[in-house]
Amino acid sequence: MRDGINIAKSGIPSVALVTEDFWPQGDFVAQSVGMPSIPRVKLPHPVAGTGEVRMKEIADNVIEAIVDRFAA
């Protein structure tokens, strides 16, 4: 979340990828830094350690949402 915020603050379009377990924390962080509307996409939890096949499946499922956030 903070990476996406820092990138956006530098003027580079960004979309934060946040797993569902950390979504509420992402709300808090975005609000606390004054960027409550930072573009985000919710991922299933966990992603890390789930293997290459599962990560590809997750990526395939969220790519359109990521592109849509850039277009908004």
Chimera marker file (.cmm) of the C-alpha trace (Angstrom):
<marker_set name="trace">
<marker id="1" x="0.000" y="0.000" z="0.000" r="1" g="1" b="0" radius="0.5"/>
<marker id="2" x="2.696" y="2.461" z="0.966" r="1" g="1" b="0" radius="0.5"/>
<marker id="3" x="4.642" y="1.725" z="-2.220" r="1" g="1" b="0" radius="0.5"/>
<marker id="4" x="1.603" y="2.597" z="-4.320" r="1" g="1" b="0" radius="0.5"/>
<marker id="5" x="1.072" y="5.780" z="-2.313" r="1" g="1" b="0" radius="0.5"/>
<marker id="6" x="4.710" y="6.849" z="-2.603" r="1" g="1" b="0" radius="0.5"/>
<marker id="7" x="4.745" y="6.174" z="-6.332" r="1" g="1" b="0" radius="0.5"/>
<marker id="8" x="1.491" y="8.132" z="-6.808" r="1" g="1" b="0" radius="0.5"/>
<marker id="9" x="2.839" y="11.030" z="-4.735" r="1" g="1" b="0" radius="0.5"/>
<marker id="10" x="5.841" y="11.204" z="-7.066" r="1" g="1" b="0" radius="0.5"/>
<marker id="11" x="3.449" y="11.756" z="-9.974" r="1" g="1" b="0" radius="0.5"/>
<marker id="12" x="3.607" y="8.276" z="-11.479" r="1" g="1" b="0" radius="0.5"/>
<marker id="13" x="0.229" y="6.576" z="-11.971" r="1" g="1" b="0" radius="0.5"/>
<marker id="14" x="-0.036" y="3.553" z="-9.699" r="1" g="1" b="0" radius="0.5"/>
<marker id="15" x="-2.425" y="0.917" z="-8.478" r="1" g="1" b="0" radius="0.5"/>
<marker id="16" x="-1.862" y="-0.693" z="-5.088" r="1" g="1" b="0" radius="0.5"/>
<marker id="17" x="-2.378" y="-4.445" z="-4.888" r="1" g="1" b="0" radius="0.5"/>
<marker id="18" x="-3.746" y="-5.364" z="-1.461" r="1" g="1" b="0" radius="0.5"/>
<marker id="19" x="-4.857" y="-8.766" z="-0.231" r="1" g="1" b="0" radius="0.5"/>
<marker id="20" x="-8.287" y="-9.073" z="1.330" r="1" g="1" b="0" radius="0.5"/>
<marker id="21" x="-6.851" y="-9.668" z="4.818" r="1" g="1" b="0" radius="0.5"/>
<marker id="22" x="-5.011" y="-6.339" z="4.655" r="1" g="1" b="0" radius="0.5"/>
<marker id="23" x="-7.756" y="-4.309" z="2.944" r="1" g="1" b="0" radius="0.5"/>
<marker id="24" x="-8.915" y="-2.629" z="6.196" r="1" g="1" b="0" radius="0.5"/>
<marker id="25" x="-5.313" y="-1.712" z="6.996" r="1" g="1" b="0" radius="0.5"/>
<marker id="26" x="-5.029" y="-0.284" z="3.484" r="1" g="1" b="0" radius="0.5"/>
<marker id="27" x="-8.083" y="1.886" z="4.185" r="1" g="1" b="0" radius="0.5"/>
<marker id="28" x="-6.416" y="3.168" z="7.341" r="1" g="1" b="0" radius="0.5"/>
<marker id="29" x="-3.077" y="3.881" z="5.649" r="1" g="1" b="0" radius="0.5"/>
<marker id="30" x="-4.689" y="5.606" z="2.657" r="1" g="1" b="0" radius="0.5"/>
<marker id="31" x="-6.816" y="7.757" z="4.964" r="1" g="1" b="0" radius="0.5"/>
<marker id="32" x="-3.907" y="8.591" z="7.272" r="1" g="1" b="0" radius="0.5"/>
<marker id="33" x="-1.736" y="9.914" z="4.428" r="1" g="1" b="0" radius="0.5"/>
<marker id="34" x="-4.571" y="11.899" z="2.877" r="1" g="1" b="0" radius="0.5"/>
<marker id="35" x="-5.083" y="9.667" z="-0.164" r="1" g="1" b="0" radius="0.5"/>
<marker id="36" x="-8.313" y="7.788" z="0.580" r="1" g="1" b="0" radius="0.5"/>
<marker id="37" x="-9.089" y="7.339" z="-3.103" r="1" g="1" b="0" radius="0.5"/>
<marker id="38" x="-5.738" y="5.813" z="-4.125" r="1" g="1" b="0" radius="0.5"/>
<marker id="39" x="-6.521" y="3.203" z="-6.785" r="1" g="1" b="0" radius="0.5"/>
<marker id="40" x="-6.417" y="-0.310" z="-5.335" r="1" g="1" b="0" radius="0.5"/>
<marker id="41" x="-7.218" y="-3.838" z="-6.393" r="1" g="1" b="0" radius="0.5"/>
<marker id="42" x="-8.144" y="-6.508" z="-3.868" r="1" g="1" b="0" radius="0.5"/>
<marker id="43" x="-6.311" y="-9.832" z="-4.148" r="1" g="1" b="0" radius="0.5"/>
<marker id="44" x="-7.165" y="-13.076" z="-2.379" r="1" g="1" b="0" radius="0.5"/>
<marker id="45" x="-5.089" y="-13.884" z="0.681" r="1" g="1" b="0" radius="0.5"/>
<marker id="46" x="-2.503" y="-15.281" z="0.697" r="1" g="1" b="0" radius="0.5"/>
<marker id="47" x="-0.649" y="-14.711" z="-2.551" r="1" g="1" b="0" radius="0.5"/>
<marker id="48" x="2.961" y="-15.164" z="-1.447" r="1" g="1" b="0" radius="0.5"/>
<marker id="49" x="4.058" y="-18.747" z="-1.157" r="1" g="1" b="0" radius="0.5"/>
<marker id="50" x="1.114" y="-20.144" z="-3.120" r="1" g="1" b="0" radius="0.5"/>
<marker id="51" x="3.194" y="-21.217" z="-6.084" r="1" g="1" b="0" radius="0.5"/>
<marker id="52" x="3.694" y="-19.995" z="-9.597" r="1" g="1" b="0" radius="0.5"/>
<marker id="53" x="0.520" y="-21.575" z="-10.994" r="1" g="1" b="0" radius="0.5"/>
<marker id="54" x="-1.690" y="-19.972" z="-8.322" r="1" g="1" b="0" radius="0.5"/>
<marker id="55" x="0.018" y="-16.591" z="-8.718" r="1" g="1" b="0" radius="0.5"/>
<marker id="56" x="-0.611" y="-16.708" z="-12.474" r="1" g="1" b="0" radius="0.5"/>
<marker id="57" x="-4.244" y="-17.579" z="-11.811" r="1" g="1" b="0" radius="0.5"/>
<marker id="58" x="-4.587" y="-14.603" z="-9.472" r="1" g="1" b="0" radius="0.5"/>
<marker id="59" x="-2.878" y="-12.306" z="-11.988" r="1" g="1" b="0" radius="0.5"/>
<marker id="60" x="-5.177" y="-13.509" z="-14.753" r="1" g="1" b="0" radius="0.5"/>
<marker id="61" x="-8.189" y="-12.789" z="-12.527" r="1" g="1" b="0" radius="0.5"/>
<marker id="62" x="-7.189" y="-9.232" z="-11.587" r="1" g="1" b="0" radius="0.5"/>
<marker id="63" x="-5.441" y="-7.858" z="-14.676" r="1" g="1" b="0" radius="0.5"/>
<marker id="64" x="-8.596" y="-6.232" z="-16.038" r="1" g="1" b="0" radius="0.5"/>
<marker id="65" x="-9.277" y="-4.543" z="-12.698" r="1" g="1" b="0" radius="0.5"/>
<marker id="66" x="-5.716" y="-3.207" z="-12.626" r="1" g="1" b="0" radius="0.5"/>
<marker id="67" x="-5.981" y="-1.810" z="-16.150" r="1" g="1" b="0" radius="0.5"/>
<marker id="68" x="-9.399" y="-0.327" z="-15.332" r="1" g="1" b="0" radius="0.5"/>
<marker id="69" x="-7.951" y="1.545" z="-12.333" r="1" g="1" b="0" radius="0.5"/>
<marker id="70" x="-5.296" y="3.095" z="-14.572" r="1" g="1" b="0" radius="0.5"/>
<marker id="71" x="-7.975" y="4.165" z="-17.051" r="1" g="1" b="0" radius="0.5"/>
<marker id="72" x="-10.171" y="5.786" z="-14.388" r="1" g="1" b="0" radius="0.5"/>
<link id1="1" id2="2" r="1" g="1" b="0" radius="0.2"/>
<link id1="2" id2="3" r="1" g="1" b="0" radius="0.2"/>
<link id1="3" id2="4" r="1" g="1" b="0" radius="0.2"/>
<link id1="4" id2="5" r="1" g="1" b="0" radius="0.2"/>
<link id1="5" id2="6" r="1" g="1" b="0" radius="0.2"/>
<link id1="6" id2="7" r="1" g="1" b="0" radius="0.2"/>
<link id1="7" id2="8" r="1" g="1" b="0" radius="0.2"/>
<link id1="8" id2="9" r="1" g="1" b="0" radius="0.2"/>
<link id1="9" id2="10" r="1" g="1" b="0" radius="0.2"/>
<link id1="10" id2="11" r="1" g="1" b="0" radius="0.2"/>
<link id1="11" id2="12" r="1" g="1" b="0" radius="0.2"/>
<link id1="12" id2="13" r="1" g="1" b="0" radius="0.2"/>
<link id1="13" id2="14" r="1" g="1" b="0" radius="0.2"/>
<link id1="14" id2="15" r="1" g="1" b="0" radius="0.2"/>
<link id1="15" id2="16" r="1" g="1" b="0" radius="0.2"/>
<link id1="16" id2="17" r="1" g="1" b="0" radius="0.2"/>
<link id1="17" id2="18" r="1" g="1" b="0" radius="0.2"/>
<link id1="18" id2="19" r="1" g="1" b="0" radius="0.2"/>
<link id1="19" id2="20" r="1" g="1" b="0" radius="0.2"/>
<link id1="20" id2="21" r="1" g="1" b="0" radius="0.2"/>
<link id1="21" id2="22" r="1" g="1" b="0" radius="0.2"/>
<link id1="22" id2="23" r="1" g="1" b="0" radius="0.2"/>
<link id1="23" id2="24" r="1" g="1" b="0" radius="0.2"/>
<link id1="24" id2="25" r="1" g="1" b="0" radius="0.2"/>
<link id1="25" id2="26" r="1" g="1" b="0" radius="0.2"/>
<link id1="26" id2="27" r="1" g="1" b="0" radius="0.2"/>
<link id1="27" id2="28" r="1" g="1" b="0" radius="0.2"/>
<link id1="28" id2="29" r="1" g="1" b="0" radius="0.2"/>
<link id1="29" id2="30" r="1" g="1" b="0" radius="0.2"/>
<link id1="30" id2="31" r="1" g="1" b="0" radius="0.2"/>
<link id1="31" id2="32" r="1" g="1" b="0" radius="0.2"/>
<link id1="32" id2="33" r="1" g="1" b="0" radius="0.2"/>
<link id1="33" id2="34" r="1" g="1" b="0" radius="0.2"/>
<link id1="34" id2="35" r="1" g="1" b="0" radius="0.2"/>
<link id1="35" id2="36" r="1" g="1" b="0" radius="0.2"/>
<link id1="36" id2="37" r="1" g="1" b="0" radius="0.2"/>
<link id1="37" id2="38" r="1" g="1" b="0" radius="0.2"/>
<link id1="38" id2="39" r="1" g="1" b="0" radius="0.2"/>
<link id1="39" id2="40" r="1" g="1" b="0" radius="0.2"/>
<link id1="40" id2="41" r="1" g="1" b="0" radius="0.2"/>
<link id1="41" id2="42" r="1" g="1" b="0" radius="0.2"/>
<link id1="42" id2="43" r="1" g="1" b="0" radius="0.2"/>
<link id1="43" id2="44" r="1" g="1" b="0" radius="0.2"/>
<link id1="44" id2="45" r="1" g="1" b="0" radius="0.2"/>
<link id1="45" id2="46" r="1" g="1" b="0" radius="0.2"/>
<link id1="46" id2="47" r="1" g="1" b="0" radius="0.2"/>
<link id1="47" id2="48" r="1" g="1" b="0" radius="0.2"/>
<link id1="48" id2="49" r="1" g="1" b="0" radius="0.2"/>
<link id1="49" id2="50" r="1" g="1" b="0" radius="0.2"/>
<link id1="50" id2="51" r="1" g="1" b="0" radius="0.2"/>
<link id1="51" id2="52" r="1" g="1" b="0" radius="0.2"/>
<link id1="52" id2="53" r="1" g="1" b="0" radius="0.2"/>
<link id1="53" id2="54" r="1" g="1" b="0" radius="0.2"/>
<link id1="54" id2="55" r="1" g="1" b="0" radius="0.2"/>
<link id1="55" id2="56" r="1" g="1" b="0" radius="0.2"/>
<link id1="56" id2="57" r="1" g="1" b="0" radius="0.2"/>
<link id1="57" id2="58" r="1" g="1" b="0" radius="0.2"/>
<link id1="58" id2="59" r="1" g="1" b="0" radius="0.2"/>
<link id1="59" id2="60" r="1" g="1" b="0" radius="0.2"/>
<link id1="60" id2="61" r="1" g="1" b="0" radius="0.2"/>
<link id1="61" id2="62" r="1" g="1" b="0" radius="0.2"/>
<link id1="62" id2="63" r="1" g="1" b="0" radius="0.2"/>
<link id1="63" id2="64" r="1" g="1" b="0" radius="0.2"/>
<link id1="64" id2="65" r="1" g="1" b="0" radius="0.2"/>
<link id1="65" id2="66" r="1" g="1" b="0" radius="0.2"/>
<link id1="66" id2="67" r="1" g="1" b="0" radius="0.2"/>
<link id1="67" id2="68" r="1" g="1" b="0" radius="0.2"/>
<link id1="68" id2="69" r="1" g="1" b="0" radius="0.2"/>
<link id1="69" id2="70" r="1" g="1" b="0" radius="0.2"/>
<link id1="70" id2="71" r="1" g="1" b="0" radius="0.2"/>
<link id1="71" id2="72" r="1" g="1" b="0" radius="0.2"/>
</marker_set>
